[in-house]
Amino acid sequence: MNLEDKAPFATPYEWIGGQDRVRALVDRFYDLMDLESGYRELRAAHGSELTAARDKLYLFLSGWLGGPQTYTEHFGHPRLRMRHMPFAIGIPERNQWLACMDQAMGETGVDPALRERLKTSFFQTADWMRNQNV
């Protein structure tokens, strides 16, 4: 799915509202992991410190959405699957990540049309990241 098809903005990054809105989304996503018991396994997979994870997801999402390519400039190609191989990612982890991101999108006011497009793309990526069959 091309996130730019029939979008009211040139990029999803512009549509979401730029860097401040992407940062708010990422911060809410990680805050929810700490707050909601339904994301317990997802939170446990991230270790005790979330600052680096917050920053990397913010940089990655900014570029993935069509904004600044700062993640790639600092860390090279994302190689998402390879970077996540040390972590057991099965259906529960995938589903918790998706639910947490969807809740964060809702709570930060992501436009409903963009939210639906992102949910589809996030599912495809999250499912591809699975390295466990359960």
C-alpha positions in Angstrom: 0.0 0.0 0.0 1.3 3.4 -0.9 0.7 5.8 1.9 0.7 8.7 -0.5 -2.2 7.6 -2.8 -5.0 10.1 -2.6 -3.5 11.8 0.5 -4.4 15.4 1.2 -0.7 16.1 1.8 2.5 15.4 -0.1 3.6 12.9 2.5 2.2 11.1 5.5 4.7 13.1 7.6 3.1 16.4 6.6 -0.4 14.8 7.0 0.4 13.7 10.6 1.7 17.2 11.4 5.4 17.0 11.2 8.1 16.5 13.8 6.1 17.6 16.9 3.2 15.3 16.1 5.5 12.3 15.3 7.3 12.9 18.6 3.9 13.1 20.5 2.8 9.8 18.9 6.0 8.0 19.8 6.0 9.4 23.3 2.4 8.3 23.8 3.2 4.9 22.4 6.0 4.3 25.0 4.0 5.9 27.8 1.1 3.5 27.1 3.5 0.6 27.4 4.3 1.7 31.0 0.6 2.4 31.9 -1.4 -0.4 30.3 -1.2 -3.9 31.7 -2.3 -5.2 28.3 1.1 -4.3 26.8 3.1 -6.1 29.5 5.0 -8.4 27.2 5.7 -5.6 24.8 7.1 -3.5 27.6 9.2 -6.3 29.0 10.8 -6.8 25.6 12.1 -3.2 25.8 14.2 -3.5 29.0 14.3 -1.0 31.8 15.3 2.1 29.8 13.2 3.5 27.0 15.0 6.7 26.0 17.0 5.2 23.2 14.1 3.2 21.9 11.9 6.4 21.9 14.5 8.3 20.0 15.1 5.6 17.4 11.4 5.0 16.8 10.9 8.8 16.4 13.8 9.1 13.9 12.7 6.0 12.0 9.0 6.9 11.8 9.9 10.4 10.7 11.8 9.1 7.7 9.4 6.3 7.0 6.5 8.8 6.9 8.4 10.9 4.4 10.1 13.4 6.7 13.8 13.9 7.5 15.9 10.8 6.9 17.9 11.3 10.1 17.7 7.7 11.2 19.4 6.5 8.1 22.0 9.3 8.3 22.9 8.2 11.9 22.4 4.5 11.8 22.4 3.4 8.2 19.7 1.3 6.6 17.0 0.3 9.2 17.3 -3.5 8.6 14.3 -3.8 10.8 14.0 -7.6 10.8 17.7 -8.1 11.5 17.8 -5.5 14.3 14.8 -7.2 16.0 16.0 -10.8 15.6 17.4 -11.0 19.2 13.9 -10.5 20.5 11.2 -13.1 20.5 8.4 -11.6 18.4 5.3 -13.8 18.0 1.6 -13.1 17.4 1.0 -11.7 21.0 3.9 -9.2 20.7 2.9 -8.2 17.2 -0.7 -7.7 18.3 0.4 -5.7 21.4 2.6 -3.4 19.3 -0.2 -2.8 16.9 -2.8 -2.2 19.6 -0.5 0.1 21.5 0.3 2.1 18.3 -3.3 2.3 17.4 -4.2 3.5 20.8 -1.4 6.1 20.7 -2.6 7.3 17.2 -6.2 7.7 18.6 -5.1 9.5 21.7 -2.8 11.9 19.8 -5.4 12.8 17.2 -4.0 11.2 14.1 -6.5 11.9 11.3 -8.8 8.9 11.0 -8.1 8.4 7.3 -4.4 8.4 7.9 -4.8 6.2 10.9 -6.5 3.6 8.8 -3.7 3.7 6.2 -1.0 3.5 8.9 -2.8 0.6 10.6 -2.6 -1.4 7.4 1.1 -0.6 6.8 2.0 -1.2 10.4 0.3 -4.6 10.3 2.3 -5.6 7.2 5.6 -4.5 8.8 4.8 -6.0 12.3 3.8 -9.3 10.8 6.9 -9.5 8.7 9.0 -8.9 11.9 7.6 -12.0 13.6 10.3 -14.6 14.2 8.1 -16.9 16.3 5.1 -18.9 15.0 3.0 -18.5 18.2 
